[in-house]
Amino acid sequence: MTVPTQAHESLPPGVEATLTRAARAGQALPLVVTPATRTWTIEDSEELYRIQGWGEPYFSINEAGRVTVSPQGDRGGSLDLYELVNALKQRNLGLPLLIRFSDILEDRIERLNAAFAKAIARYNYPGAYRGVFPVKCNQQRHLVESLVKFGKRHQFGLEAGSKPELMIALATLDTPGALLICNGYKDREYIETAILAQRLGQTPIIVLEQLEEVQLLIEASRKLGIQPVVGVRAKLTAKGEGRWGISAGDRAKFGLTVPEIIQGVELLRQAQMLESLQLLHFHIGSQISSISVIKDALREASQMYVELAHLGANMKYLDVGGGLGVDYDGSKTNFYASKNYNMQNYANDVVAEVKEACAERNLPVPTLISESGRAIASHQSVLVFDVLGVSTVPTIEPEPLPAGEHLIIRNLYETYQSITTDNYQEAYHDAAQFKEEAISLFNFGYVSLTGRAHAERLYWACCRKILAIARQQEYVPDDLEDLEQIMASIYYINLSVFQSAPDSWAIDQLFPIMPIHRLDEEPTERATLADLTCDSDGKINQFIDLRDVKSVLELHPLKAKSENENQLIPTQFEPYYLGMFLGGAYQEIMGNLHNLFGDTNAVHIHLTPKGYQIQHVVKGDTMREVLGYVQYDAEDLVESIRQQTEQALLEKRITLQESQLLLQNYERSLSGYTYLSAF
Ligand SMILES: *Cc1c(COP(=O)(O)O)cnc(C)c1O
């Protein structure tokens, strides 16, 4: 590749500029400089996007520079995600597309159970583990049904946190002996239904979260003549930190304080139902990043457990709730997007703490229950979406100024020409100041519109040159830190953050995001992502990093389609796909219809010895459907348009042909996807 000499001048010796396509046409300055001897490899992409940190063993990069999915972890085959997406597109499944890998779900259940089995063996724990899946984490029918199926061999159960979730759990759970944990606020109907489920052969455990529920439970049990199995949810003092920490602690929304627990025990004793009280439950919050917080909670809860036994309750189960974290940034730290322990450490601590507390008091150990949702459901789905277009800061190389240009603009040009490694920091301030001055002069009529255009173009050219130098430095001065963000491109993505990544918008949660192809090419652009909604919050500008977070994501320049390569501003690009990973928990149900972007298409993929099988296709919302949610009837809407066209025809404002085209488009849109079909 030949590098325009002008661009070469400011580069340190021995480096060659890697230019974007536009740059090759002689338009832009190089932003990324790499030593001439070095080409980008997939290992560079692995390191950059940290895929091993957060993706192992399910996601990696293949020789072709594409993300591969190994849904059975290290035990089975793998498939090329880019090829899969293209194959699905050919089946009329447009992007954005949520791909669920049921084998990953199965692997997560296996891993969790294996971790507890190992811990139980290691500590000679004379009891069992019976996990449950909290339905609130992902209530999608196909997912819950697969989960129950995969969990059978471990007697894996379900946890319901509300009445509708209880309906799901009751009808879906058909594993003999698997537990059905009944949490959440309860009314008489909830409690009666849960008690009656015993008659169906289910094993429901009603967890009391409010003192009022004790009375309701006693009455319902008397009325039905059935002795229920009952638990209490304790408000622990130990609490999680970070985003979700407030769900525990003395003032938490849920659970009974110690005085309330004592009161509950007395009420049950008076009703001769203390036999029924068999479980202690706690949940200190989700995504607990630090193992020490988990240990504290376990210690406190274990003591409560033995004390309850001491008070005469018939204790048999200890339910440690959720909280088992997911390493979203792959840093293995106690940063909120990570966790400083693994599943095995977690299981070991649960088993060891409980065993020790019981041994001290000479009590039989409980059956251990965990309600891990995030750790089970996060990995199984990948959201793939495309980039619709890019907005970049101007990249046109400044031409020599016309004679007689204003002094300020000439100063800017000089600044631009004289930027070096020695003065780039000072040059940055000069450039900013000259640009400000040029704009003031424009406002007072001393600089023409073309003059101002020169000034702005020169300013951006300075910034590009300075940034290219700054990126080569070991240390970036504080006053240049914003430069990366100022110069970032905006990639417009075919997605609604509100629908598909609500936690990214609502609580700044980080999800790994990366291109799923072209990973053998250097991603020379730095970008933030802007979604389809016309809401300024509909963006993603925080990305995972080894330390803290980064404000821009490295992406590849879009390639213009060959037929319009020579257009000054290309309007059509080769498809560029990004993936958002680890979003299988909570995002789907919390997504909302902002701007009326509906549910995305979803598919369930199962790996077979010969390839893969599409198990289920769940088509995303059509416009007709989302309009129905806000009480618009599609037929009425069409009728309104039809009448308007008739009127316009009468008044000769529209031709018959135009009116038919309009109606056709309108009707076709109604039964179409709410997202854009690019390309
Ligand atoms: C939300 C919730 C869970 C799931 O927590 P994760 O951190 O996703 O594992 C478990 N138990 C209860 C009571 C919950 O409210």
The ligand as an SDF file (V2000), in Angstrom:
LIG
                    3D

 15 15  0  0  0  0  0  0  0  0999 V2000
  -33.8700  -12.1350   41.4390 C   0  0  0  0  0  0  0  0  0  0  0  0
  -33.8230  -13.2040   42.4280 C   0  0  0  0  0  0  0  0  0  0  0  0
  -32.9710  -14.3040   42.2400 C   0  0  0  0  0  0  0  0  0  0  0  0
  -32.0160  -14.4150   41.0790 C   0  0  0  0  0  0  0  0  0  0  0  0
  -30.8430  -13.7370   41.3260 O   0  0  0  0  0  0  0  0  0  0  0  0
  -29.5720  -13.9070   40.3630 P   0  0  0  0  0  0  0  0  0  0  0  0
  -28.6080  -12.9660   40.9140 O   0  0  0  0  0  0  0  0  0  0  0  0
  -30.0270  -13.6030   38.9940 O   0  0  0  0  0  0  0  0  0  0  0  0
  -29.1030  -15.3040   40.4620 O   0  0  0  0  0  0  0  0  0  0  0  0
  -33.0080  -15.3140   43.1650 C   0  0  0  0  0  0  0  0  0  0  0  0
  -33.8420  -15.2410   44.2400 N   0  0  0  0  0  0  0  0  0  0  0  0
  -34.6570  -14.2040   44.4390 C   0  0  0  0  0  0  0  0  0  0  0  0
  -35.5270  -14.1860   45.6280 C   0  0  0  0  0  0  0  0  0  0  0  0
  -34.6720  -13.1510   43.5540 C   0  0  0  0  0  0  0  0  0  0  0  0
  -35.4700  -12.1150   43.7850 O   0  0  0  0  0  0  0  0  0  0  0  0
  1  2  1  0
  2  3  1  0
  2 14  2  0
  3  4  1  0
  3 10  2  0
  4  5  1  0
  5  6  1  0
  6  7  2  0
  6  8  1  0
  6  9  1  0
 10 11  1  0
 11 12  2  0
 12 13  1  0
 12 14  1  0
 14 15  1  0
M  END
$$$$
